[in-house]
Amino acid sequence: MIEINAHTKLCGVIGNPVEHSLSPAIHNAAFQKLGLNYVYLAFRVDDLASAIGGVRALGTVRGLSVTIPHKIAIIPYLDEVETTAAHIGSVNTVVVENGRLLGYNTDASGALRALTDAGVSLKGQRVVMVGSGGAARAIAFALAAGTGIDRLAILGIEDAERGRLADDLRAKTAVVVEDAPLNDSTLKEVIAGSHVLLHCTPIGMSPHIDRTCIPAEFLHSSLTVMDIVYNPPETRLLREARAAGCRTIRGLDMFLNQAAAQFELWMQQPAPADVMRTVLESRFA
């Protein structure tokens, strides 16, 4: 057991809400496993500017995980943003290096690895993404960068946000992009012609586990469904998708992948991914 003392460094997650977050459990387990004098905490943040000012003032913070609703809003407060994260326009990881705040994005690689590990071949596939926020941006750009997908349809509630993402993808990538408002009419039409559905909104996240924005009757057995919500591990969407004969991919897998990548950015050494997975799975046993 690592003793917390005057030399202990801090990492944490900032967002709202964060009460559901399992990041403290898995990162603290990783620190303990490797004997690192670090602690990871969850911080509910509404006033982002003041929070970042606090990070700079404290001097003991090594890194941050950034979650809803700050992944895009945090960028102007950083000193430097890594090329891929800047291209995406979304940051989920901050490394504090010699007083400078450096932004990265591990959502993209985490999602692609989850799809690959599940045996999904994306080349020539038609993909529909529900949501257009920070995580959706990261995954959309990852999909557009060399996976060979045939088409990406983006459905979102916020017209301006959805439009910006679609326009950015058209300007910066060669993928064919469609975008439309999120409603039952567009969902039914687009899902019918798609091979992969990626749910990238917080709908269905604990404690609102009975919610979904995708009617079960629109799902079909030739569809792969991935939900980035990881708490609960099997959301209502995934449960209904499995019942419809779809291949399903849990948000838990993407979450683990992106968390391990964050750990490695902060600590500059391999993450004990097996320990992190064991802790994560045990929370839902």
PyRosetta script that sets phi, psi and omega in degrees:
from pyrosetta import init, pose_from_sequence

init()
pose = pose_from_sequence("MIEINAHTKLCGVIGNPVEHSLSPAIHNAAFQKLGLNYVYLAFRVDDLASAIGGVRALGTVRGLSVTIPHKIAIIPYLDEVETTAAHIGSVNTVVVENGRLLGYNTDASGALRALTDAGVSLKGQRVVMVGSGGAARAIAFALAAGTGIDRLAILGIEDAERGRLADDLRAKTAVVVEDAPLNDSTLKEVIAGSHVLLHCTPIGMSPHIDRTCIPAEFLHSSLTVMDIVYNPPETRLLREARAAGCRTIRGLDMFLNQAAAQFELWMQQPAPADVMRTVLESRFA")
pose.set_psi(1, 126.1)
pose.set_omega(1, 178.5)
pose.set_phi(2, -77.9)
pose.set_psi(2, 130.9)
pose.set_omega(2, 178.3)
pose.set_phi(3, -84.3)
pose.set_psi(3, 127.9)
pose.set_omega(3, 175.2)
pose.set_phi(4, -75.9)
pose.set_psi(4, 126.3)
pose.set_omega(4, -177.1)
pose.set_phi(5, -145.8)
pose.set_psi(5, -167.3)
pose.set_omega(5, -176.1)
pose.set_phi(6, -68.4)
pose.set_psi(6, -11.5)
pose.set_omega(6, -179.7)
pose.set_phi(7, -100.8)
pose.set_psi(7, -2.4)
pose.set_omega(7, -177.8)
pose.set_phi(8, -66.1)
pose.set_psi(8, 132.3)
pose.set_omega(8, 177.1)
pose.set_phi(9, -98.1)
pose.set_psi(9, 159.1)
pose.set_omega(9, -172.4)
pose.set_phi(10, -117.6)
pose.set_psi(10, 136.2)
pose.set_omega(10, 165.5)
pose.set_phi(11, -126.4)
pose.set_psi(11, 161.8)
pose.set_omega(11, 179.8)
pose.set_phi(12, -171.9)
pose.set_psi(12, 171.4)
pose.set_omega(12, 176.6)
pose.set_phi(13, -110.0)
pose.set_psi(13, 136.3)
pose.set_omega(13, 175.4)
pose.set_phi(14, -118.4)
pose.set_psi(14, 137.5)
pose.set_omega(14, -179.8)
pose.set_phi(15, 171.6)
pose.set_psi(15, -170.7)
pose.set_omega(15, 176.0)
pose.set_phi(16, -162.2)
pose.set_psi(16, 108.1)
pose.set_omega(16, 8.5)
pose.set_phi(17, -86.8)
pose.set_psi(17, 162.6)
pose.set_omega(17, 173.4)
pose.set_phi(18, -131.6)
pose.set_psi(18, -2.1)
pose.set_omega(18, -175.7)
pose.set_phi(19, -60.4)
pose.set_psi(19, -27.2)
pose.set_omega(19, -178.3)
pose.set_phi(20, -83.9)
pose.set_psi(20, -9.7)
pose.set_omega(20, -167.6)
pose.set_phi(21, -63.5)
pose.set_psi(21, 137.2)
pose.set_omega(21, 174.3)
pose.set_phi(22, -101.3)
pose.set_psi(22, 3.3)
pose.set_omega(22, 179.1)
pose.set_phi(23, -58.0)
pose.set_psi(23, -43.3)
pose.set_omega(23, 178.3)
pose.set_phi(24, -58.2)
pose.set_psi(24, -40.6)
pose.set_omega(24, -178.0)
pose.set_phi(25, -63.5)
pose.set_psi(25, -46.2)
pose.set_omega(25, -174.5)
pose.set_phi(26, -77.6)
pose.set_psi(26, -37.0)
pose.set_omega(26, 180.0)
pose.set_phi(27, -72.5)
pose.set_psi(27, -38.8)
pose.set_omega(27, 177.6)
pose.set_phi(28, -66.2)
pose.set_psi(28, -35.2)
pose.set_omega(28, 175.6)
pose.set_phi(29, -64.0)
pose.set_psi(29, -38.8)
pose.set_omega(29, 178.8)
pose.set_phi(30, -66.6)
pose.set_psi(30, -41.8)
pose.set_omega(30, 177.6)
pose.set_phi(31, -61.3)
pose.set_psi(31, -44.8)
pose.set_omega(31, 179.9)
pose.set_phi(32, -62.2)
pose.set_psi(32, -43.6)
pose.set_omega(32, -178.4)
pose.set_phi(33, -58.4)
pose.set_psi(33, -41.0)
pose.set_omega(33, -175.9)
pose.set_phi(34, -95.8)
pose.set_psi(34, 2.2)
pose.set_omega(34, 177.4)
pose.set_phi(35, 68.5)
pose.set_psi(35, 34.4)
pose.set_omega(35, -178.0)
pose.set_phi(36, -94.7)
pose.set_psi(36, 135.2)
pose.set_omega(36, -176.9)
pose.set_phi(37, -84.1)
pose.set_psi(37, 70.0)
pose.set_omega(37, -179.0)
pose.set_phi(38, -134.5)
pose.set_psi(38, 155.7)
pose.set_omega(38, 172.1)
pose.set_phi(39, -135.4)
pose.set_psi(39, 146.3)
pose.set_omega(39, -177.3)
pose.set_phi(40, -122.0)
pose.set_psi(40, 127.5)
pose.set_omega(40, -177.2)
pose.set_phi(41, -128.0)
pose.set_psi(41, 161.4)
pose.set_omega(41, 177.4)
pose.set_phi(42, -104.4)
pose.set_psi(42, 131.7)
pose.set_omega(42, -178.6)
pose.set_phi(43, -124.1)
pose.set_psi(43, 117.6)
pose.set_omega(43, 173.7)
pose.set_phi(44, -77.8)
pose.set_psi(44, 119.1)
pose.set_omega(44, -173.7)
pose.set_phi(45, -124.4)
pose.set_psi(45, 121.4)
pose.set_omega(45, 170.3)
pose.set_phi(46, -101.5)
pose.set_psi(46, -43.4)
pose.set_omega(46, -178.2)
pose.set_phi(47, -92.8)
pose.set_psi(47, 90.7)
pose.set_omega(47, -174.0)
pose.set_phi(48, -65.0)
pose.set_psi(48, -42.4)
pose.set_omega(48, -178.2)
pose.set_phi(49, -59.1)
pose.set_psi(49, -45.1)
pose.set_omega(49, 179.7)
pose.set_phi(50, -66.8)
pose.set_psi(50, -37.9)
pose.set_omega(50, 179.6)
pose.set_phi(51, -62.9)
pose.set_psi(51, -44.0)
pose.set_omega(51, 179.6)
pose.set_phi(52, -67.5)
pose.set_psi(52, -36.6)
pose.set_omega(52, 174.5)
pose.set_phi(53, -60.0)
pose.set_psi(53, -39.4)
pose.set_omega(53, 177.4)
pose.set_phi(54, -64.6)
pose.set_psi(54, -41.0)
pose.set_omega(54, 177.7)
pose.set_phi(55, -59.1)
pose.set_psi(55, -44.9)
pose.set_omega(55, -179.9)
pose.set_phi(56, -65.8)
pose.set_psi(56, -37.9)
pose.set_omega(56, -176.1)
pose.set_phi(57, -73.6)
pose.set_psi(57, -34.8)
pose.set_omega(57, -173.7)
pose.set_phi(58, -66.2)
pose.set_psi(58, -46.3)
pose.set_omega(58, 179.5)
pose.set_phi(59, 80.0)
pose.set_psi(59, -2.2)
pose.set_omega(59, -179.8)
pose.set_phi(60, -110.1)
pose.set_psi(60, 1.2)
pose.set_omega(60, -177.1)
pose.set_phi(61, -87.4)
pose.set_psi(61, 129.0)
pose.set_omega(61, 177.7)
pose.set_phi(62, -98.7)
pose.set_psi(62, -35.7)
pose.set_omega(62, -176.5)
pose.set_phi(63, -162.8)
pose.set_psi(63, 160.6)
pose.set_omega(63, 178.2)
pose.set_phi(64, -132.5)
pose.set_psi(64, 142.7)
pose.set_omega(64, 161.8)
pose.set_phi(65, -95.1)
pose.set_psi(65, 140.6)
pose.set_omega(65, -177.7)
pose.set_phi(66, -119.7)
pose.set_psi(66, 125.4)
pose.set_omega(66, -179.1)
pose.set_phi(67, -127.6)
pose.set_psi(67, -174.2)
pose.set_omega(67, -177.7)
pose.set_phi(68, -50.1)
pose.set_psi(68, 131.5)
pose.set_omega(68, 6.7)
pose.set_phi(69, -109.8)
pose.set_psi(69, 29.3)
pose.set_omega(69, -166.1)
pose.set_phi(70, -105.4)
pose.set_psi(70, 2.0)
pose.set_omega(70, -171.4)
pose.set_phi(71, -63.4)
pose.set_psi(71, -33.0)
pose.set_omega(71, 178.2)
pose.set_phi(72, -93.2)
pose.set_psi(72, -41.6)
pose.set_omega(72, -175.7)
pose.set_phi(73, -64.3)
pose.set_psi(73, -24.3)
pose.set_omega(73, -176.3)
pose.set_phi(74, -73.7)
pose.set_psi(74, -20.7)
pose.set_omega(74, -171.4)
pose.set_phi(75, -55.3)
pose.set_psi(75, -46.0)
pose.set_omega(75, -179.3)
pose.set_phi(76, -62.5)
pose.set_psi(76, -17.3)
pose.set_omega(76, -177.7)
pose.set_phi(77, -90.8)
pose.set_psi(77, -2.3)
pose.set_omega(77, -176.9)
pose.set_phi(78, -95.8)
pose.set_psi(78, 155.5)
pose.set_omega(78, 179.2)
pose.set_phi(79, -83.0)
pose.set_psi(79, -28.9)
pose.set_omega(79, -178.2)
pose.set_phi(80, -156.8)
pose.set_psi(80, 143.3)
pose.set_omega(80, 177.8)
pose.set_phi(81, -124.6)
pose.set_psi(81, 125.4)
pose.set_omega(81, -179.9)
pose.set_phi(82, -56.0)
pose.set_psi(82, 149.7)
pose.set_omega(82, -170.1)
pose.set_phi(83, -54.4)
pose.set_psi(83, -47.0)
pose.set_omega(83, -178.4)
pose.set_phi(84, -64.2)
pose.set_psi(84, -43.7)
pose.set_omega(84, 179.1)
pose.set_phi(85, -64.2)
pose.set_psi(85, -38.7)
pose.set_omega(85, 178.3)
pose.set_phi(86, -65.5)
pose.set_psi(86, -39.9)
pose.set_omega(86, 178.2)
pose.set_phi(87, -62.4)
pose.set_psi(87, -42.0)
pose.set_omega(87, 179.3)
pose.set_phi(88, -70.4)
pose.set_psi(88, -39.0)
pose.set_omega(88, -176.5)
pose.set_phi(89, 83.5)
pose.set_psi(89, 28.0)
pose.set_omega(89, -178.5)
pose.set_phi(90, -152.8)
pose.set_psi(90, 137.3)
pose.set_omega(90, -178.6)
pose.set_phi(91, -123.7)
pose.set_psi(91, 130.0)
pose.set_omega(91, 174.8)
pose.set_phi(92, -118.3)
pose.set_psi(92, -0.2)
pose.set_omega(92, -178.2)
pose.set_phi(93, -141.0)
pose.set_psi(93, 132.8)
pose.set_omega(93, 175.7)
pose.set_phi(94, -122.0)
pose.set_psi(94, 131.3)
pose.set_omega(94, 173.8)
pose.set_phi(95, -111.8)
pose.set_psi(95, 129.5)
pose.set_omega(95, 177.5)
pose.set_phi(96, -97.4)
pose.set_psi(96, 114.2)
pose.set_omega(96, -174.8)
pose.set_phi(97, -126.6)
pose.set_psi(97, 110.6)
pose.set_omega(97, -179.6)
pose.set_phi(98, 51.6)
pose.set_psi(98, 43.7)
pose.set_omega(98, 177.4)
pose.set_phi(99, 82.7)
pose.set_psi(99, -6.4)
pose.set_omega(99, -179.9)
pose.set_phi(100, -98.7)
pose.set_psi(100, 140.5)
pose.set_omega(100, -179.1)
pose.set_phi(101, -99.9)
pose.set_psi(101, 116.2)
pose.set_omega(101, -175.8)
pose.set_phi(102, -111.3)
pose.set_psi(102, 130.2)
pose.set_omega(102, -175.8)
pose.set_phi(103, -102.4)
pose.set_psi(103, 140.0)
pose.set_omega(103, 178.8)
pose.set_phi(104, -137.4)
pose.set_psi(104, 170.6)
pose.set_omega(104, 174.2)
pose.set_phi(105, -135.9)
pose.set_psi(105, 118.2)
pose.set_omega(105, 177.8)
pose.set_phi(106, -108.9)
pose.set_psi(106, -0.8)
pose.set_omega(106, 176.3)
pose.set_phi(107, -61.2)
pose.set_psi(107, -41.6)
pose.set_omega(107, -174.8)
pose.set_phi(108, -61.3)
pose.set_psi(108, -54.0)
pose.set_omega(108, -178.4)
pose.set_phi(109, -66.8)
pose.set_psi(109, -33.9)
pose.set_omega(109, 178.9)
pose.set_phi(110, -63.7)
pose.set_psi(110, -41.5)
pose.set_omega(110, 179.7)
pose.set_phi(111, -68.7)
pose.set_psi(111, -45.0)
pose.set_omega(111, -178.8)
pose.set_phi(112, -63.5)
pose.set_psi(112, -39.0)
pose.set_omega(112, 179.1)
pose.set_phi(113, -66.1)
pose.set_psi(113, -37.9)
pose.set_omega(113, 178.2)
pose.set_phi(114, -62.3)
pose.set_psi(114, -41.6)
pose.set_omega(114, 178.1)
pose.set_phi(115, -65.4)
pose.set_psi(115, -45.2)
pose.set_omega(115, -179.4)
pose.set_phi(116, -64.0)
pose.set_psi(116, -44.2)
pose.set_omega(116, -179.8)
pose.set_phi(117, -62.5)
pose.set_psi(117, -26.6)
pose.set_omega(117, 178.9)
pose.set_phi(118, -84.8)
pose.set_psi(118, -0.2)
pose.set_omega(118, 177.5)
pose.set_phi(119, 83.2)
pose.set_psi(119, 20.3)
pose.set_omega(119, -179.1)
pose.set_phi(120, -83.6)
pose.set_psi(120, 124.1)
pose.set_omega(120, 173.6)
pose.set_phi(121, -97.7)
pose.set_psi(121, 118.0)
pose.set_omega(121, -172.8)
pose.set_phi(122, -89.5)
pose.set_psi(122, -18.4)
pose.set_omega(122, -175.7)
pose.set_phi(123, -59.6)
pose.set_psi(123, 126.2)
pose.set_omega(123, 178.3)
pose.set_phi(124, 78.1)
pose.set_psi(124, 4.5)
pose.set_omega(124, -175.9)
pose.set_phi(125, -88.8)
pose.set_psi(125, 149.6)
pose.set_omega(125, 174.4)
pose.set_phi(126, -99.2)
pose.set_psi(126, 122.4)
pose.set_omega(126, -172.5)
pose.set_phi(127, -115.0)
pose.set_psi(127, 136.7)
pose.set_omega(127, 173.3)
pose.set_phi(128, -116.3)
pose.set_psi(128, 130.3)
pose.set_omega(128, 179.1)
pose.set_phi(129, -113.8)
pose.set_psi(129, 126.3)
pose.set_omega(129, 177.1)
pose.set_phi(130, -102.2)
pose.set_psi(130, 113.5)
pose.set_omega(130, -175.8)
pose.set_phi(131, 115.7)
pose.set_psi(131, 154.3)
pose.set_omega(131, -177.1)
pose.set_phi(132, -145.1)
pose.set_psi(132, 21.2)
pose.set_omega(132, -180.0)
pose.set_phi(133, -82.6)
pose.set_psi(133, -157.7)
pose.set_omega(133, -173.7)
pose.set_phi(134, -60.2)
pose.set_psi(134, -48.3)
pose.set_omega(134, 179.6)
pose.set_phi(135, -66.0)
pose.set_psi(135, -39.6)
pose.set_omega(135, 178.6)
pose.set_phi(136, -60.8)
pose.set_psi(136, -42.4)
pose.set_omega(136, 178.2)
pose.set_phi(137, -57.9)
pose.set_psi(137, -47.6)
pose.set_omega(137, -177.8)
pose.set_phi(138, -60.9)
pose.set_psi(138, -47.3)
pose.set_omega(138, -177.3)
pose.set_phi(139, -67.7)
pose.set_psi(139, -38.9)
pose.set_omega(139, -180.0)
pose.set_phi(140, -61.6)
pose.set_psi(140, -44.7)
pose.set_omega(140, 179.8)
pose.set_phi(141, -68.8)
pose.set_psi(141, -35.1)
pose.set_omega(141, 176.6)
pose.set_phi(142, -63.5)
pose.set_psi(142, -42.0)
pose.set_omega(142, 178.8)
pose.set_phi(143, -64.8)
pose.set_psi(143, -36.6)
pose.set_omega(143, -176.2)
pose.set_phi(144, -77.7)
pose.set_psi(144, -15.5)
pose.set_omega(144, -173.9)
pose.set_phi(145, -95.7)
pose.set_psi(145, 72.2)
pose.set_omega(145, 169.3)
pose.set_phi(146, 91.8)
pose.set_psi(146, 6.6)
pose.set_omega(146, 177.9)
pose.set_phi(147, -80.8)
pose.set_psi(147, -17.3)
pose.set_omega(147, 177.5)
pose.set_phi(148, 80.3)
pose.set_psi(148, 20.4)
pose.set_omega(148, 178.3)
pose.set_phi(149, -63.5)
pose.set_psi(149, 152.3)
pose.set_omega(149, -176.4)
pose.set_phi(150, -82.5)
pose.set_psi(150, -34.4)
pose.set_omega(150, -175.5)
pose.set_phi(151, -162.5)
pose.set_psi(151, 145.8)
pose.set_omega(151, 174.5)
pose.set_phi(152, -124.9)
pose.set_psi(152, 117.5)
pose.set_omega(152, 176.7)
pose.set_phi(153, -103.6)
pose.set_psi(153, 127.0)
pose.set_omega(153, -178.5)
pose.set_phi(154, -111.8)
pose.set_psi(154, 122.2)
pose.set_omega(154, 177.6)
pose.set_phi(155, -116.2)
pose.set_psi(155, 125.9)
pose.set_omega(155, -177.8)
pose.set_phi(156, -148.7)
pose.set_psi(156, 157.8)
pose.set_omega(156, -179.4)
pose.set_phi(157, -79.0)
pose.set_psi(157, -41.6)
pose.set_omega(157, -177.1)
pose.set_phi(158, -83.1)
pose.set_psi(158, 108.9)
pose.set_omega(158, -175.9)
pose.set_phi(159, -59.2)
pose.set_psi(159, -45.9)
pose.set_omega(159, -176.2)
pose.set_phi(160, -66.0)
pose.set_psi(160, -44.4)
pose.set_omega(160, -179.9)
pose.set_phi(161, -63.6)
pose.set_psi(161, -45.9)
pose.set_omega(161, 179.4)
pose.set_phi(162, -63.3)
pose.set_psi(162, -42.4)
pose.set_omega(162, -179.5)
pose.set_phi(163, -63.8)
pose.set_psi(163, -40.3)
pose.set_omega(163, 178.6)
pose.set_phi(164, -63.0)
pose.set_psi(164, -44.0)
pose.set_omega(164, 179.7)
pose.set_phi(165, -63.2)
pose.set_psi(165, -46.6)
pose.set_omega(165, -179.8)
pose.set_phi(166, -61.9)
pose.set_psi(166, -44.1)
pose.set_omega(166, 180.0)
pose.set_phi(167, -64.5)
pose.set_psi(167, -41.0)
pose.set_omega(167, 178.8)
pose.set_phi(168, -63.3)
pose.set_psi(168, -41.6)
pose.set_omega(168, 179.0)
pose.set_phi(169, -64.7)
pose.set_psi(169, -41.5)
pose.set_omega(169, 179.1)
pose.set_phi(170, -65.0)
pose.set_psi(170, -36.5)
pose.set_omega(170, -177.6)
pose.set_phi(171, -77.0)
pose.set_psi(171, -32.5)
pose.set_omega(171, -170.7)
pose.set_phi(172, -106.9)
pose.set_psi(172, -11.3)
pose.set_omega(172, -178.8)
pose.set_phi(173, -134.6)
pose.set_psi(173, 171.6)
pose.set_omega(173, -179.3)
pose.set_phi(174, -99.9)
pose.set_psi(174, 1.8)
pose.set_omega(174, -176.2)
pose.set_phi(175, -70.9)
pose.set_psi(175, 146.9)
pose.set_omega(175, 175.6)
pose.set_phi(176, -78.3)
pose.set_psi(176, 122.5)
pose.set_omega(176, -175.2)
pose.set_phi(177, -120.0)
pose.set_psi(177, 132.2)
pose.set_omega(177, 171.4)
pose.set_phi(178, -119.1)
pose.set_psi(178, 147.7)
pose.set_omega(178, 174.0)
pose.set_phi(179, -141.5)
pose.set_psi(179, 148.5)
pose.set_omega(179, -176.7)
pose.set_phi(180, -158.1)
pose.set_psi(180, 159.9)
pose.set_omega(180, 176.1)
pose.set_phi(181, -62.9)
pose.set_psi(181, 150.1)
pose.set_omega(181, 178.2)
pose.set_phi(182, -85.2)
pose.set_psi(182, 107.3)
pose.set_omega(182, 174.5)
pose.set_phi(183, -152.8)
pose.set_psi(183, 171.9)
pose.set_omega(183, -175.9)
pose.set_phi(184, -61.1)
pose.set_psi(184, -35.2)
pose.set_omega(184, -178.5)
pose.set_phi(185, -65.0)
pose.set_psi(185, -49.5)
pose.set_omega(185, -179.3)
pose.set_phi(186, -69.8)
pose.set_psi(186, -37.9)
pose.set_omega(186, 178.0)
pose.set_phi(187, -58.4)
pose.set_psi(187, -48.9)
pose.set_omega(187, -177.3)
pose.set_phi(188, -60.0)
pose.set_psi(188, -44.4)
pose.set_omega(188, -177.1)
pose.set_phi(189, -68.1)
pose.set_psi(189, -47.4)
pose.set_omega(189, -174.1)
pose.set_phi(190, -72.8)
pose.set_psi(190, -42.3)
pose.set_omega(190, -178.7)
pose.set_phi(191, -63.7)
pose.set_psi(191, -35.4)
pose.set_omega(191, -179.5)
pose.set_phi(192, -58.8)
pose.set_psi(192, -31.1)
pose.set_omega(192, -178.0)
pose.set_phi(193, -105.1)
pose.set_psi(193, 17.2)
pose.set_omega(193, -175.7)
pose.set_phi(194, -113.5)
pose.set_psi(194, 156.9)
pose.set_omega(194, 177.6)
pose.set_phi(195, -102.1)
pose.set_psi(195, -30.3)
pose.set_omega(195, -175.9)
pose.set_phi(196, -132.2)
pose.set_psi(196, 132.6)
pose.set_omega(196, 176.1)
pose.set_phi(197, -118.4)
pose.set_psi(197, 125.6)
pose.set_omega(197, 178.2)
pose.set_phi(198, -114.7)
pose.set_psi(198, 116.8)
pose.set_omega(198, 178.0)
pose.set_phi(199, -94.3)
pose.set_psi(199, 116.3)
pose.set_omega(199, -172.7)
pose.set_phi(200, -124.3)
pose.set_psi(200, 38.8)
pose.set_omega(200, 174.1)
pose.set_phi(201, -121.0)
pose.set_psi(201, 166.4)
pose.set_omega(201, 177.7)
pose.set_phi(202, -82.0)
pose.set_psi(202, 4.2)
pose.set_omega(202, -179.2)
pose.set_phi(203, -63.8)
pose.set_psi(203, 128.0)
pose.set_omega(203, -177.9)
pose.set_phi(204, 98.6)
pose.set_psi(204, -5.0)
pose.set_omega(204, 179.8)
pose.set_phi(205, -75.0)
pose.set_psi(205, 145.2)
pose.set_omega(205, 176.7)
pose.set_phi(206, -54.6)
pose.set_psi(206, 134.2)
pose.set_omega(206, 13.4)
pose.set_phi(207, -93.6)
pose.set_psi(207, 4.4)
pose.set_omega(207, -175.0)
pose.set_phi(208, -94.8)
pose.set_psi(208, 57.5)
pose.set_omega(208, -170.0)
pose.set_phi(209, -75.7)
pose.set_psi(209, -7.6)
pose.set_omega(209, -180.0)
pose.set_phi(210, -92.2)
pose.set_psi(210, 3.5)
pose.set_omega(210, -174.6)
pose.set_phi(211, -97.5)
pose.set_psi(211, 149.4)
pose.set_omega(211, 171.4)
pose.set_phi(212, -155.6)
pose.set_psi(212, 151.9)
pose.set_omega(212, 177.4)
pose.set_phi(213, -109.1)
pose.set_psi(213, 8.0)
pose.set_omega(213, -177.6)
pose.set_phi(214, -123.0)
pose.set_psi(214, 106.8)
pose.set_omega(214, 179.9)
pose.set_phi(215, -57.4)
pose.set_psi(215, 135.6)
pose.set_omega(215, -176.5)
pose.set_phi(216, -59.3)
pose.set_psi(216, -31.3)
pose.set_omega(216, -176.7)
pose.set_phi(217, -68.8)
pose.set_psi(217, -12.9)
pose.set_omega(217, 179.2)
pose.set_phi(218, -85.9)
pose.set_psi(218, -13.0)
pose.set_omega(218, -176.7)
pose.set_phi(219, -80.3)
pose.set_psi(219, 144.9)
pose.set_omega(219, 179.5)
pose.set_phi(220, -137.2)
pose.set_psi(220, 157.4)
pose.set_omega(220, -168.1)
pose.set_phi(221, -67.6)
pose.set_psi(221, -16.7)
pose.set_omega(221, 178.8)
pose.set_phi(222, -90.2)
pose.set_psi(222, 11.3)
pose.set_omega(222, -176.1)
pose.set_phi(223, -101.8)
pose.set_psi(223, 137.0)
pose.set_omega(223, 167.0)
pose.set_phi(224, -97.2)
pose.set_psi(224, 130.0)
pose.set_omega(224, -177.6)
pose.set_phi(225, -119.3)
pose.set_psi(225, 123.5)
pose.set_omega(225, 175.2)
pose.set_phi(226, -119.7)
pose.set_psi(226, 129.5)
pose.set_omega(226, 178.1)
pose.set_phi(227, -113.4)
pose.set_psi(227, 123.5)
pose.set_omega(227, -178.2)
pose.set_phi(228, -78.2)
pose.set_psi(228, -11.0)
pose.set_omega(228, 173.1)
pose.set_phi(229, -65.7)
pose.set_psi(229, 129.0)
pose.set_omega(229, -177.9)
pose.set_phi(230, -112.2)
pose.set_psi(230, -7.1)
pose.set_omega(230, 178.6)
pose.set_phi(231, -131.6)
pose.set_psi(231, 100.7)
pose.set_omega(231, 14.1)
pose.set_phi(232, -81.9)
pose.set_psi(232, 161.4)
pose.set_omega(232, 179.8)
pose.set_phi(233, -60.4)
pose.set_psi(233, -38.7)
pose.set_omega(233, 174.8)
pose.set_phi(234, -113.0)
pose.set_psi(234, 102.0)
pose.set_omega(234, 179.3)
pose.set_phi(235, -73.8)
pose.set_psi(235, 170.3)
pose.set_omega(235, 175.3)
pose.set_phi(236, -58.1)
pose.set_psi(236, -41.2)
pose.set_omega(236, 178.6)
pose.set_phi(237, -58.3)
pose.set_psi(237, -48.3)
pose.set_omega(237, -179.1)
pose.set_phi(238, -65.6)
pose.set_psi(238, -37.7)
pose.set_omega(238, 178.0)
pose.set_phi(239, -62.3)
pose.set_psi(239, -45.3)
pose.set_omega(239, 180.0)
pose.set_phi(240, -70.9)
pose.set_psi(240, -33.0)
pose.set_omega(240, 177.6)
pose.set_phi(241, -66.9)
pose.set_psi(241, -42.3)
pose.set_omega(241, 178.0)
pose.set_phi(242, -62.2)
pose.set_psi(242, -40.5)
pose.set_omega(242, 178.8)
pose.set_phi(243, -64.5)
pose.set_psi(243, -27.5)
pose.set_omega(243, 179.5)
pose.set_phi(244, -85.2)
pose.set_psi(244, -0.3)
pose.set_omega(244, 178.6)
pose.set_phi(245, 89.8)
pose.set_psi(245, 11.3)
pose.set_omega(245, 180.0)
pose.set_phi(246, -77.9)
pose.set_psi(246, 151.5)
pose.set_omega(246, 165.6)
pose.set_phi(247, -76.0)
pose.set_psi(247, 134.9)
pose.set_omega(247, -176.5)
pose.set_phi(248, -121.1)
pose.set_psi(248, 147.2)
pose.set_omega(248, 178.6)
pose.set_phi(249, -130.2)
pose.set_psi(249, 126.1)
pose.set_omega(249, -175.9)
pose.set_phi(250, -79.3)
pose.set_psi(250, 147.3)
pose.set_omega(250, 172.4)
pose.set_phi(251, -63.9)
pose.set_psi(251, -23.9)
pose.set_omega(251, 178.9)
pose.set_phi(252, -57.0)
pose.set_psi(252, -36.8)
pose.set_omega(252, -178.4)
pose.set_phi(253, -71.0)
pose.set_psi(253, -43.4)
pose.set_omega(253, 175.2)
pose.set_phi(254, -62.5)
pose.set_psi(254, -42.7)
pose.set_omega(254, -178.1)
pose.set_phi(255, -60.1)
pose.set_psi(255, -45.1)
pose.set_omega(255, 179.3)
pose.set_phi(256, -62.2)
pose.set_psi(256, -45.3)
pose.set_omega(256, -178.9)
pose.set_phi(257, -60.4)
pose.set_psi(257, -46.1)
pose.set_omega(257, -177.3)
pose.set_phi(258, -71.0)
pose.set_psi(258, -32.6)
pose.set_omega(258, 179.2)
pose.set_phi(259, -68.0)
pose.set_psi(259, -41.5)
pose.set_omega(259, 178.0)
pose.set_phi(260, -62.1)
pose.set_psi(260, -39.6)
pose.set_omega(260, 177.9)
pose.set_phi(261, -66.1)
pose.set_psi(261, -38.0)
pose.set_omega(261, 176.1)
pose.set_phi(262, -61.5)
pose.set_psi(262, -48.7)
pose.set_omega(262, 179.7)
pose.set_phi(263, -53.1)
pose.set_psi(263, -44.1)
pose.set_omega(263, -176.6)
pose.set_phi(264, -69.2)
pose.set_psi(264, -31.8)
pose.set_omega(264, 174.9)
pose.set_phi(265, -67.1)
pose.set_psi(265, -41.0)
pose.set_omega(265, -179.2)
pose.set_phi(266, -72.4)
pose.set_psi(266, -46.0)
pose.set_omega(266, -170.0)
pose.set_phi(267, -94.4)
pose.set_psi(267, -15.7)
pose.set_omega(267, -179.0)
pose.set_phi(268, 57.0)
pose.set_psi(268, 40.8)
pose.set_omega(268, 174.0)
pose.set_phi(269, -156.6)
pose.set_psi(269, 161.0)
pose.set_omega(269, -177.7)
pose.set_phi(270, -60.7)
pose.set_psi(270, 140.0)
pose.set_omega(270, 177.6)
pose.set_phi(271, -78.2)
pose.set_psi(271, 144.1)
pose.set_omega(271, 173.6)
pose.set_phi(272, -79.3)
pose.set_psi(272, 75.0)
pose.set_omega(272, -171.9)
pose.set_phi(273, -60.7)
pose.set_psi(273, -31.7)
pose.set_omega(273, 179.8)
pose.set_phi(274, -65.4)
pose.set_psi(274, -40.1)
pose.set_omega(274, 177.6)
pose.set_phi(275, -66.2)
pose.set_psi(275, -43.6)
pose.set_omega(275, -179.3)
pose.set_phi(276, -62.6)
pose.set_psi(276, -41.7)
pose.set_omega(276, 178.9)
pose.set_phi(277, -65.7)
pose.set_psi(277, -42.5)
pose.set_omega(277, -179.8)
pose.set_phi(278, -59.9)
pose.set_psi(278, -44.6)
pose.set_omega(278, 179.0)
pose.set_phi(279, -64.3)
pose.set_psi(279, -43.3)
pose.set_omega(279, -178.5)
pose.set_phi(280, -62.0)
pose.set_psi(280, -48.5)
pose.set_omega(280, -178.9)
pose.set_phi(281, -65.4)
pose.set_psi(281, -35.3)
pose.set_omega(281, -176.8)
pose.set_phi(282, -65.9)
pose.set_psi(282, -25.8)
pose.set_omega(282, -179.6)
pose.set_phi(283, -68.6)
pose.set_psi(283, -17.4)
pose.set_omega(283, -178.1)
pose.set_phi(284, -118.5)
pose.set_psi(284, 10.3)
pose.set_omega(284, -178.1)
pose.set_phi(285, -68.3)
pose.dump_pdb("model.pdb")
